[in-house]
Amino acid sequence: MKRSFSNLNLRIPHEAEVYLPANPKKVYLLLHGYMQDGSYLYKKLIDKLPKDCAVIAPNGPFIVPYKKKESFEAKFAWYFFDPAKKVYYINFEPAAEFIKSLLIDLDLHRKPITLVGYSQGGYLAPKVAELIPAIDTVIGLACCFRNSRFDFKGNAIMHQIHSKSDLVVDYKNAKDEFEELRNRGNLGRFVSLEDEGHKLNSIYIDELLKMI
């Protein structure tokens, strides 16, 4: 007979890209996409963010082995969803709680926080904002804010940047979900790009920097 256990303490090592100046004015929290790691967004943004602010770019808590020719490389995920069965094998809560614990450990959970999430990290972002009151801005890149997956508390403005030519995350669905979020009280902007696809290129970055 199968039994489910949800509160067992599993201790595994974890890494994050961290830039931590003395007494940072605010925090930029960067959440990468599926099968990436914290260095992906960190390398793209670290030279463009204020030097008096902390930058935290953790690896997702779940390792996804990526097979190379004769070895495996560790990539990371925030949750596991089966699009064919429409089932979350691991939902948003564990990763959101994990990020909250990380910020508490770094004593950054009371600083003003801007959260930037790309692709799968963007899907997760509103759930993280639900659990961490200090997050005042959420910016989703090439993602979809699933309204059914988080409680909107109005303490964070949520923006989104999405390309009409994105073949990974459906543009119309993402825009419809954003309009529903606007009806819930969100005052953020939805920025539409034309031909940028899903890849996080300089056009995405330029639009992002206008928001932060």
One Martini backbone bead per residue (centre of mass of N, CA, C, O) as a GRO file, in nm:
protein
  212
    1MET     BB    1   0.095   0.038   0.024
    2LYS     BB    2   0.060   0.362  -0.033
    3ARG     BB    3   0.239   0.650   0.096
    4SER     BB    4   0.233   0.985   0.208
    5PHE     BB    5   0.504   1.233   0.243
    6SER     BB    6   0.567   1.593   0.344
    7ASN     BB    7   0.775   1.624   0.632
    8LEU     BB    8   1.045   1.539   0.544
    9ASN     BB    9   1.395   1.565   0.608
   10LEU     BB   10   1.585   1.689   0.332
   11ARG     BB   11   1.936   1.693   0.297
   12ILE     BB   12   2.086   1.921   0.066
   13PRO     BB   13   2.287   2.066  -0.134
   14HIS     BB   14   2.343   2.424  -0.212
   15GLU     BB   15   2.333   2.678  -0.475
   16ALA     BB   16   2.437   3.030  -0.521
   17GLU     BB   17   2.424   3.336  -0.651
   18VAL     BB   18   2.622   3.600  -0.480
   19TYR     BB   19   2.557   3.947  -0.400
   20LEU     BB   20   2.698   4.116  -0.094
   21PRO     BB   21   2.671   4.398   0.038
   22ALA     BB   22   2.684   4.632   0.257
   23ASN     BB   23   2.391   4.718   0.339
   24PRO     BB   24   2.154   4.672   0.149
   25LYS     BB   25   1.888   4.835  -0.004
   26LYS     BB   26   1.834   4.576  -0.186
   27VAL     BB   27   1.673   4.303  -0.375
   28TYR     BB   28   1.770   4.063  -0.625
   29LEU     BB   29   1.563   3.806  -0.750
   30LEU     BB   30   1.667   3.513  -0.940
   31LEU     BB   31   1.476   3.303  -1.172
   32HIS     BB   32   1.513   3.045  -1.351
   33GLY     BB   33   1.488   2.803  -1.576
   34TYR     BB   34   1.450   2.518  -1.715
   35MET     BB   35   1.749   2.361  -1.716
   36GLN     BB   36   1.904   2.547  -1.520
   37ASP     BB   37   2.076   2.814  -1.345
   38GLY     BB   38   2.175   3.082  -1.159
   39SER     BB   39   2.386   3.191  -1.378
   40TYR     BB   40   2.208   3.286  -1.608
   41LEU     BB   41   2.095   3.560  -1.489
   42TYR     BB   42   2.342   3.668  -1.345
   43LYS     BB   43   2.523   3.721  -1.601
   44LYS     BB   44   2.312   3.917  -1.744
   45LEU     BB   45   2.276   4.132  -1.471
   46ILE     BB   46   2.510   4.215  -1.273
   47ASP     BB   47   2.618   4.475  -1.452
   48LYS     BB   48   2.307   4.623  -1.436
   49LEU     BB   49   2.311   4.648  -1.131
   50PRO     BB   50   2.321   4.775  -0.838
   51LYS     BB   51   2.594   4.785  -0.606
   52ASP     BB   52   2.391   4.842  -0.339
   53CYS     BB   53   2.278   4.552  -0.415
   54ALA     BB   54   2.142   4.255  -0.389
   55VAL     BB   55   2.221   3.926  -0.544
   56ILE     BB   56   1.998   3.643  -0.605
   57ALA     BB   57   2.080   3.308  -0.763
   58PRO     BB   58   1.930   3.027  -0.747
   59ASN     BB   59   1.894   2.709  -0.746
   60GLY     BB   60   1.698   2.483  -0.794
   61PRO     BB   61   1.594   2.216  -0.578
   62PHE     BB   62   1.580   2.036  -0.850
   63ILE     BB   63   1.734   1.782  -1.001
   64VAL     BB   64   1.836   1.757  -1.358
   65PRO     BB   65   1.961   1.528  -1.549
   66TYR     BB   66   2.213   1.581  -1.804
   67LYS     BB   67   2.298   1.425  -2.093
   68LYS     BB   68   2.594   1.344  -2.209
   69LYS     BB   69   2.809   1.155  -2.358
   70GLU     BB   70   2.967   1.041  -2.057
   71SER     BB   71   2.763   1.220  -1.882
   72PHE     BB   72   2.639   1.423  -1.615
   73GLU     BB   73   2.441   1.718  -1.568
   74ALA     BB   74   2.341   1.970  -1.355
   75LYS     BB   75   2.014   2.060  -1.336
   76PHE     BB   76   1.712   2.273  -1.288
   77ALA     BB   77   1.412   2.294  -1.075
   78TRP     BB   78   1.095   2.406  -0.924
   79TYR     BB   79   0.909   2.195  -1.077
   80PHE     BB   80   0.648   1.935  -1.165
   81PHE     BB   81   0.496   1.906  -1.492
   82ASP     BB   82   0.233   1.739  -1.673
   83PRO     BB   83   0.090   1.831  -1.972
   84ALA     BB   84  -0.071   1.571  -2.045
   85LYS     BB   85  -0.205   1.524  -1.739
   86LYS     BB   86  -0.224   1.780  -1.559
   87VAL     BB   87   0.026   1.734  -1.342
   88TYR     BB   88   0.156   1.781  -1.016
   89TYR     BB   89   0.423   1.636  -0.858
   90ILE     BB   90   0.541   1.931  -0.807
   91ASN     BB   91   0.475   2.213  -0.670
   92PHE     BB   92   0.523   2.547  -0.565
   93GLU     BB   93   0.573   2.538  -0.252
   94PRO     BB   94   0.861   2.425  -0.198
   95ALA     BB   95   1.021   2.650  -0.350
   96ALA     BB   96   0.905   2.893  -0.198
   97GLU     BB   97   1.004   2.803   0.083
   98PHE     BB   98   1.299   2.782   0.008
   99ILE     BB   99   1.344   3.083  -0.060
  100LYS     BB  100   1.261   3.195   0.210
  101SER     BB  101   1.485   3.049   0.373
  102LEU     BB  102   1.724   3.179   0.226
  103LEU     BB  103   1.662   3.478   0.304
  104ILE     BB  104   1.674   3.431   0.606
  105ASP     BB  105   1.966   3.324   0.615
  106LEU     BB  106   2.064   3.615   0.480
  107ASP     BB  107   1.897   3.854   0.598
  108LEU     BB  108   1.668   3.958   0.342
  109HIS     BB  109   1.342   3.946   0.410
  110ARG     BB  110   1.316   4.282   0.481
  111LYS     BB  111   1.390   4.371   0.220
  112PRO     BB  112   1.355   4.502  -0.066
  113ILE     BB  113   1.201   4.312  -0.342
  114THR     BB  114   1.306   4.200  -0.663
  115LEU     BB  115   1.148   3.983  -0.895
  116VAL     BB  116   1.303   3.760  -1.138
  117GLY     BB  117   1.135   3.558  -1.391
  118TYR     BB  118   1.216   3.280  -1.598
  119SER     BB  119   0.983   3.105  -1.706
  120GLN     BB  120   0.959   2.892  -1.462
  121GLY     BB  121   1.033   3.124  -1.264
  122GLY     BB  122   0.777   3.293  -1.344
  123TYR     BB  123   0.558   3.105  -1.252
  124LEU     BB  124   0.658   3.109  -0.945
  125ALA     BB  125   0.673   3.409  -0.845
  126PRO     BB  126   0.386   3.468  -0.713
  127LYS     BB  127   0.425   3.260  -0.483
  128VAL     BB  128   0.663   3.400  -0.350
  129ALA     BB  129   0.513   3.671  -0.298
  130GLU     BB  130   0.302   3.551  -0.106
  131LEU     BB  131   0.532   3.463   0.124
  132ILE     BB  132   0.687   3.756   0.071
  133PRO     BB  133   0.629   4.077   0.169
  134ALA     BB  134   0.900   4.227   0.054
  135ILE     BB  135   0.779   4.189  -0.217
  136ASP     BB  136   0.714   4.460  -0.464
  137THR     BB  137   0.834   4.310  -0.730
  138VAL     BB  138   0.728   4.153  -1.043
  139ILE     BB  139   0.911   3.985  -1.317
  140GLY     BB  140   0.805   3.836  -1.614
  141LEU     BB  141   0.967   3.601  -1.841
  142ALA     BB  142   0.842   3.399  -2.052
  143CYS     BB  143   0.543   3.354  -1.915
  144CYS     BB  144   0.294   3.241  -1.660
  145PHE     BB  145   0.029   3.354  -1.455
  146ARG     BB  146  -0.121   3.137  -1.238
  147ASN     BB  147  -0.399   3.213  -1.061
  148SER     BB  148  -0.454   2.920  -0.921
  149ARG     BB  149  -0.145   2.921  -0.766
  150PHE     BB  150  -0.228   3.200  -0.615
  151ASP     BB  151  -0.231   3.460  -0.382
  152PHE     BB  152  -0.359   3.782  -0.403
  153LYS     BB  153  -0.239   4.071  -0.193
  154GLY     BB  154  -0.121   4.357  -0.319
  155ASN     BB  155   0.208   4.386  -0.236
  156ALA     BB  156   0.258   4.345  -0.555
  157ILE     BB  157   0.392   4.431  -0.854
  158MET     BB  158   0.305   4.293  -1.180
  159HIS     BB  159   0.506   4.200  -1.448
  160GLN     BB  160   0.530   4.154  -1.818
  161ILE     BB  161   0.731   3.970  -2.067
  162HIS     BB  162   0.628   3.903  -2.414
  163SER     BB  163   0.620   3.700  -2.699
  164LYS     BB  164   0.438   3.633  -2.988
  165SER     BB  165   0.677   3.404  -3.082
  166ASP     BB  166   0.632   3.205  -2.860
  167LEU     BB  167   0.678   2.834  -2.854
  168VAL     BB  168   0.659   2.761  -2.535
  169VAL     BB  169   0.481   3.012  -2.440
  170ASP     BB  170   0.174   3.113  -2.456
  171TYR     BB  171   0.067   3.424  -2.524
  172LYS     BB  172  -0.243   3.434  -2.485
  173ASN     BB  173  -0.254   3.294  -2.213
  174ALA     BB  174  -0.076   3.497  -2.064
  175LYS     BB  175  -0.256   3.747  -2.118
  176ASP     BB  176  -0.515   3.640  -1.989
  177GLU     BB  177  -0.395   3.601  -1.705
  178PHE     BB  178  -0.316   3.899  -1.668
  179GLU     BB  179  -0.604   4.012  -1.684
  180GLU     BB  180  -0.701   3.861  -1.436
  181LEU     BB  181  -0.498   3.995  -1.246
  182ARG     BB  182  -0.603   4.279  -1.291
  183ASN     BB  183  -0.891   4.213  -1.173
  184ARG     BB  184  -0.748   4.161  -0.880
  185GLY     BB  185  -0.542   4.447  -0.875
  186ASN     BB  186  -0.326   4.475  -1.072
  187LEU     BB  187  -0.076   4.743  -1.189
  188GLY     BB  188   0.070   4.622  -1.410
  189ARG     BB  189   0.267   4.537  -1.694
  190PHE     BB  190   0.226   4.444  -2.046
  191VAL     BB  191   0.484   4.335  -2.260
  192SER     BB  192   0.508   4.332  -2.613
  193LEU     BB  193   0.663   4.125  -2.836
  194GLU     BB  194   0.738   4.006  -3.152
  195ASP     BB  195   1.047   3.835  -3.249
  196GLU     BB  196   1.192   3.679  -2.979
  197GLY     BB  197   1.065   3.458  -2.844
  198HIS     BB  198   1.216   3.270  -2.568
  199LYS     BB  199   1.473   3.406  -2.572
  200LEU     BB  200   1.706   3.582  -2.369
  201ASN     BB  201   1.757   3.886  -2.485
  202SER     BB  202   1.825   4.221  -2.529
  203ILE     BB  203   1.528   4.304  -2.544
  204TYR     BB  204   1.440   4.195  -2.276
  205ILE     BB  205   1.650   4.345  -2.103
  206ASP     BB  206   1.567   4.634  -2.175
  207GLU     BB  207   1.276   4.609  -2.059
  208LEU     BB  208   1.356   4.531  -1.774
  209LEU     BB  209   1.527   4.789  -1.698
  210LYS     BB  210   1.271   4.980  -1.702
  211MET     BB  211   1.149   4.832  -1.426
  212ILE     BB  212   1.428   4.872  -1.222
   0.00000   0.00000   0.00000
